[in-house]
Amino acid sequence: MFPGFAFKMPLYPFHLWLPEAHVEAPTVGSIILAGLVLKLGGYGFIRFSIDLLFLGGVDFLFVVYIICYFSMLFSLFSAACQIDLKRIIAYGSVSHMAFVTLCIFLGNLGGLESAVLMMLGHGFVSSSLFLLVGILYERGHTRNIRYYAGLYKIAGFGFYFLFFILCDIGIPFSPSFISEFIGFMAIIQVSIFLAVFVSFPIILGVVISLILAARVLFGLNDSRYFTNKPRILTNFLY
């Protein structure tokens, strides 16, 4: 049953459908996908893989940890190479869901608490980011990050985009911060070496998210280097 729920989360290498689904879906579809559909995989892991079949998978926990770790790592490397705003957020969702899966299979109460809280927080934060990207697409008719810059001048959009980016990376008192703190405590109970390895993709995700916010809100528009540029509303950007 693990591959079925891994497709729904999704985990590497079962994740390839998610970025394509987000890119092709409208804004409402992306919100539903991030807020509800992905959480079905976590619910399945908790109800079936943990409640009913945990003893059957004890011998494979190390394999699950490896899959979750590389899901976090490779999804963030993929996000760093993207220019589509939806793809960047989608690969960030893959990383978060891999951390959720890792916490679920820790086999302690702290891991389950962290996983449930992160799924709830991610449902609101990721859906909000997709909504903001949808607003950009409706006005600018492109999701190419290289065409957007200086959006801090739009007070409402700049505030909310930065706020949800900070919530996504786990500023204090945000759901991501609380869930990651509880999750780290649960991981340390299992293995200190696993906690050290997991800290690297989390820090990498923070760096990528801050670069994304800095690029969109405070960067320079380098669309002059491209041909066939889409028509972006000047009064919206500036």
N, C-alpha and C positions, 0 to 999 in steps of 0.2 A: 504493500500500500504506500510505501514511502515515495516511489517515483510519481504516483498520482498527485499526492499533496505537494511534492516538490515542484511539479509543473504549475500548480496553482499559486504557490508562494510569490514568485518562482525562485528556484535556486539554480546556480550554475551547474551543468550546462543546459538546463531546461528553461532558461530565461529568455531565449531569443524572441519569443512571441510578444513579450511585454512592451519593449520599445516600439515595435511596429504597430502594436495595437494602440498605444498612446498617440503616435504620430498620425495615424489614419482616423482616429476617433475624434468627434467634436469635443468641445470643452465639457459638456455635460457627461459624455461617455467617459472621459478621462477622470472626472470627479467621482463617478460611480465606481469605476475600476479601481482607483486608488483608495477610496473610502470604504468600500464594501467587498468587492470581489477578491482582492488579495488576502483579506482577513479570513476567508473561508479555508484557505490552506492552513493557516495557523490554528483555526478551530478544529480542523480535521486532525492535525498533529496532537492537539491536546486531548481530544475526545477518544481517538482511536489508537494512535501510536503510543500515547502515554498511559491512558486509563486501561486499555484492553490488551495492548501488544508490547508493552515496554520490556518485559522479560525476554521476549523473543528477539529484541533488537539490542540487548545489552552488549553482545559480542561485537556489534557493528558501530558502537558509539564513536570509536576513534575515526571511522570512515565518515560518519556524519559530521564530526567536528572539522575534518579536513575539507569536506564539501562546503560547509558553511564559511570557513575561513577564506577559501579561494573565491567563493561567491562574493564576499565583501571586498576582497582585494581586486579581482578582475573587473567587477562592475564599476569600481571607482576609477581604475585605469581607463576603462572604456568611456566613462563620463568625461574624463579630462580630454579626450580626443574628439568630442562632439562639438558641433556648432549649432545644432538644433536645440532650442531651449527645452522643449518637451522631452527630448531624448536624455538630456542631462538630468532632469528631475526623475525620469523613469529609471535610469541606472542608479540614481541615489535611492530610489525605492527598493531596488533589488538588494542593495547593501543593507538597508534597514531590515528588510525581511529575513536576510541571512542571519543577522544578529538575533532577531526574534527566534528563529529556528534553533540557533545555538543555545539560547537561554532555555527554550522548552526542553531540550534533550540533556540539560545538566542534571536533571533528576532530583532537584531540591525545590523547596517552596519559593526561595528568592528568585530562581530562574523563571518560574511560572508567573510570579507577580510582575517581574520585569517585562516579560513577553506580552502579557495582557495590557499593561500600561503603555508600552510602546506601540502596540497595534492601535489602541485608542488614540493616542497622541498623533501617530503618523496619519491616521485617517483624516484628522482635521487639518494638519499642517500641509501634507502633500496635496490634498484636495484644494486648499487655498492657493498654493503655488501654481497649480494647474489653472485655476480660475484667473489668476493674475496674468499668466502667459496667454490665456485665451483672450483677455482684454487687449494685450499687446497685438495679438494676431488680428483681432477685429479692426484695430485702428491702423496697423502698419502693414497687414497682409503678408507678413513673413515672420518666421520664427528663428531666422538666422541671427545669432548673437552678434555678429559683426556689423549689423545694421543698426544696433541700438546702443545709445550712449547718452549720458547726461540726464537720465530720467529722474535724478534726485530733484530736479527743478519742478517736477510735478509732485506737489507736497503729499497728496493722498496716496498716490501709487508708490512713491519712494518710501514712505513710512511703512506701508503694509508689506511691501516686498522685502525690505530689510528686516522687519519684525518677524516674518515667517521664516526667512532664511536663518535668523538667529535661533528661533525656536527649533528649527530642523537640526541645527548643529548642537543644540543642547545648552542654551544659556541657563544659568541658575534659576530654579523654580519653574522651569518649563517641564512638560511631561517627558520630553526626550532626556533631559538632564536627570530627572528622578529615576526613570527607567534604566538608563545606562549606569547610574550609580549603583542601584540595586543589582543590576545584572553583573557588574564587575565584582561586587562583593560575593555574588553566587559563583562566579567563575573562579575567583581566588580560592573558594572552599573546595573546588574540584581540582584545580591545578594552577599554580602560580605562573608556570611557563605558558600555559594557554592564555592567561590574562595579559602577559607581556606581548605575545604575538597578536592578540586581538586589539591591543591599544594602537598598533600601527595603522590599520585601515581606518580606525575611528579618527585619528589625528589627520590622516590623509583626506577623509571626507570633510572635515572642518576646513582644511586649506582650500579644497576645491570649491566649497560653498561660498567661502569668503571671496575668492577670486571671481566667482560668478556675480556676486552682489557688487563688488567693486567695478567689474567690467560693465555691467548694465547700468548702474546708478552713477558712477563717477568716471567711466572710461571715455575714450575718444572714439568717434565714429570713423572707422576705417573702410566704409563701403565705397570710398572713392577708388579703391584698388580693384574693384570688381566691375565687370561689364554686365549689361542687361539688369541694371539695378531696379528693384521694385520701387514704386512711388510711395514714399512714406510721408505722412502728413507732417509738414514742417512745424506747424503750430502745436502739434502733439509732442514732438521731440524737444522743442525749444520754447 
